[in-house]
Amino acid sequence: MFKTNVGGIDRTLRILVGLALLAGFFLNADASMRWLYLVGLIPLVTGLVGTCPIYSMLGLNTCPLKKS
């Protein structure tokens, strides 16, 4: 459906950042603006799926070129 435009290192970093932010959501139960940690869902999902809509709009691609 969507073209893969997120490369390996980028995907790994997105997943790690997403998991770290979600861990902060669960570990800081008494924080006043705890809901901001849920922003971690965005990098987590884009890392797992391998496509980023913003990269598509800007014409960016961190995937290595496929050799033919």
VEXVEX-86378 format. One record per residue: residue number from 1; x, y, z of N, C-alpha, C, O in turn. Coordinates in steps of 0.2 Angstrom, whole numbers, always signed. Each point is the difference from the previous one (the first is absolute). Layout:
<rs>
<r NUM,<X,Y,Z>,<X,Y,Z>,<X,Y,Z>,<X,Y,Z>>,
...
</rs>
This chain:
<rs>
<r 1,<+4,-6,+0>,<-4,+6,+0>,<+4,+6,+0>,<+0,+4,-5>>,
<r 2,<+4,-3,+10>,<+5,+6,+0>,<+7,-2,-2>,<+2,-6,+2>>,
<r 3,<+2,+10,-5>,<+7,-1,-2>,<+4,+0,+7>,<-1,+5,+3>>,
<r 4,<+5,-10,-2>,<+5,+1,+5>,<+5,+5,-1>,<+4,+0,-5>>,
<r 5,<-4,+5,+10>,<+5,+5,-1>,<+4,+1,+6>,<+4,+6,+1>>,
<r 6,<-4,-10,+4>,<+4,+0,+6>,<+5,-5,+0>,<-2,-6,+0>>,
<r 7,<+8,+7,+1>,<+6,-5,+0>,<+1,-3,+6>,<-4,+1,+5>>,
<r 8,<+9,-6,-5>,<+1,-4,+6>,<+2,+4,+7>,<-3,-1,+5>>,
<r 9,<+8,+5,-6>,<+2,+4,+6>,<-6,+5,+2>,<-1,+1,+6>>,
<r 10,<-2,+2,-11>,<-5,+5,+2>,<-6,-4,+3>,<-3,+2,+5>>,
<r 11,<+1,-8,-7>,<-5,-4,+3>,<+2,-2,+7>,<-4,+1,+5>>,
<r 12,<+10,-3,-4>,<+2,-2,+7>,<+0,+6,+5>,<-3,-1,+5>>,
<r 13,<+5,+7,-7>,<+0,+5,+4>,<-7,+3,+1>,<-2,+1,+6>>,
<r 14,<-3,-2,-11>,<-7,+2,+1>,<-3,-5,+6>,<-4,+2,+4>>,
<r 15,<+5,-8,-5>,<-3,-5,+4>,<+3,+1,+8>,<-4,+0,+4>>,
<r 16,<+10,+1,-4>,<+3,+1,+7>,<-3,+7,+3>,<-1,+0,+6>>,
<r 17,<+1,+5,-10>,<-3,+6,+3>,<-7,+0,+2>,<-2,+2,+5>>,
<r 18,<-2,-6,-9>,<-7,-1,+1>,<-1,-4,+6>,<-4,+2,+4>>,
<r 19,<+8,-7,-3>,<+0,-4,+6>,<+2,+3,+6>,<-3,+0,+6>>,
<r 20,<+8,+5,-6>,<+2,+4,+5>,<-5,+5,+3>,<-1,+0,+6>>,
<r 21,<-2,+3,-11>,<-6,+5,+2>,<-6,-4,+3>,<-3,+3,+4>>,
<r 22,<+1,-9,-7>,<-5,-3,+3>,<+2,-3,+7>,<-5,+0,+4>>,
<r 23,<+11,-2,-3>,<+2,-2,+7>,<-1,+6,+5>,<-2,-1,+5>>,
<r 24,<+4,+7,-8>,<-1,+6,+4>,<-7,+1,+2>,<-2,+2,+6>>,
<r 25,<-3,-4,-10>,<-7,+1,+1>,<-2,-4,+6>,<-4,+2,+4>>,
<r 26,<+7,-8,-4>,<-2,-5,+5>,<+4,+1,+7>,<-3,-2,+5>>,
<r 27,<+9,+4,-6>,<+4,+1,+6>,<-1,+7,+4>,<+1,+0,+6>>,
<r 28,<-4,+5,-9>,<-1,+6,+3>,<-8,+1,+1>,<-3,+4,-3>>,
<r 29,<+0,-8,+7>,<-7,+0,+1>,<-3,+6,+3>,<-5,+2,-1>>,
<r 30,<+10,+2,+5>,<-3,+6,+3>,<+2,+6,-3>,<-1,+5,+2>>,
<r 31,<+4,-5,-8>,<+2,+6,-4>,<-7,+3,-2>,<-5,-3,-2>>,
<r 32,<+6,+10,+2>,<-6,+4,-2>,<-2,+0,-8>,<-6,+0,-2>>,
<r 33,<+11,-1,-2>,<-1,+0,-7>,<+2,-6,-3>,<+4,-1,-5>>,
<r 34,<-5,-5,+8>,<+2,-6,-1>,<-2,-3,-7>,<+3,-3,-4>>,
<r 35,<-9,+6,+1>,<-3,-2,-6>,<+5,+2,-6>,<-1,-3,-5>>,
<r 36,<+6,+8,+6>,<+4,+1,-5>,<+5,-5,-2>,<+3,-1,-6>>,
<r 37,<-2,-4,+11>,<+4,-6,-2>,<-3,-4,-5>,<+3,-4,-4>>,
<r 38,<-10,+4,+3>,<-3,-4,-6>,<+2,+2,-7>,<-2,-3,-4>>,
<r 39,<+6,+9,+4>,<+2,+2,-7>,<+5,-6,-2>,<+2,+0,-6>>,
<r 40,<+1,-4,+10>,<+4,-5,-1>,<-3,-5,-5>,<+3,-5,-3>>,
<r 41,<-10,+5,+3>,<-3,-5,-5>,<+1,+1,-7>,<+1,-4,-4>>,
<r 42,<+1,+11,+2>,<+1,+2,-7>,<+7,-3,-2>,<+0,-4,-5>>,
<r 43,<+5,+5,+8>,<+6,-3,-2>,<+0,-8,+0>,<+3,-4,-4>>,
<r 44,<-6,+1,+9>,<-1,-7,+1>,<-3,-3,-6>,<+2,-5,-3>>,
<r 45,<-8,+8,+1>,<-4,-3,-5>,<+4,+1,-7>,<+0,-5,-4>>,
<r 46,<+3,+11,+3>,<+3,+1,-6>,<+6,-5,-1>,<+2,-2,-5>>,
<r 47,<+2,+1,+11>,<+5,-5,+0>,<-2,-7,-1>,<+4,-3,-4>>,
<r 48,<-9,+1,+6>,<-3,-7,-1>,<-2,-1,-7>,<+1,-5,-3>>,
<r 49,<-5,+10,+1>,<-3,-1,-7>,<+6,+2,-5>,<-1,-3,-6>>,
<r 50,<+5,+7,+7>,<+6,+1,-5>,<-2,+6,-5>,<+4,+1,-5>>,
<r 51,<-9,+3,+6>,<-2,+5,-4>,<-1,+6,+4>,<-4,+0,+6>>,
<r 52,<+5,+6,-8>,<-1,+6,+3>,<-4,+5,-4>,<+3,+2,-6>>,
<r 53,<-9,+0,+7>,<-3,+5,-4>,<+3,+6,-1>,<+0,+3,-6>>,
<r 54,<+4,+0,+11>,<+3,+6,-1>,<+6,-1,-5>,<+1,+5,-4>>,
<r 55,<+3,-10,+5>,<+5,-1,-5>,<-3,-1,-7>,<+3,+3,-5>>,
<r 56,<-9,-6,+4>,<-3,+0,-7>,<-2,+7,-2>,<+2,+1,-6>>,
<r 57,<-4,+3,+10>,<-2,+7,-2>,<+6,+4,-2>,<+0,+4,-5>>,
<r 58,<+6,-5,+9>,<+6,+4,-2>,<+4,-3,-5>,<+5,+3,-2>>,
<r 59,<-6,-9,+0>,<+4,-4,-5>,<+6,-3,+3>,<+5,-1,-4>>,
<r 60,<-5,+0,+10>,<+6,-3,+4>,<-1,-8,+0>,<-5,-3,-1>>,
<r 61,<+11,+0,+1>,<+0,-7,+0>,<+7,-2,+3>,<+5,+1,-3>>,
<r 62,<-5,-5,+9>,<+6,-2,+3>,<+1,-8,-1>,<+5,-3,+2>>,
<r 63,<-9,+0,-7>,<+1,-7,-2>,<+6,+0,-5>,<+0,+4,-4>>,
<r 64,<+4,-9,+5>,<+5,-1,-5>,<-3,-2,-7>,<-5,-3,+0>>,
<r 65,<+8,+5,-5>,<-2,-2,-7>,<+1,-7,-1>,<+4,-3,+2>>,
<r 66,<-10,+0,-5>,<+1,-7,-2>,<+4,-1,-6>,<-1,+4,-5>>,
<r 67,<+5,-9,+5>,<+5,-1,-6>,<-4,-5,-4>,<-3,-4,+2>>,
<r 68,<+3,+6,-9>,<-4,-4,-5>,<+5,-4,-4>,<-2,-4,-4>>,
</rs>
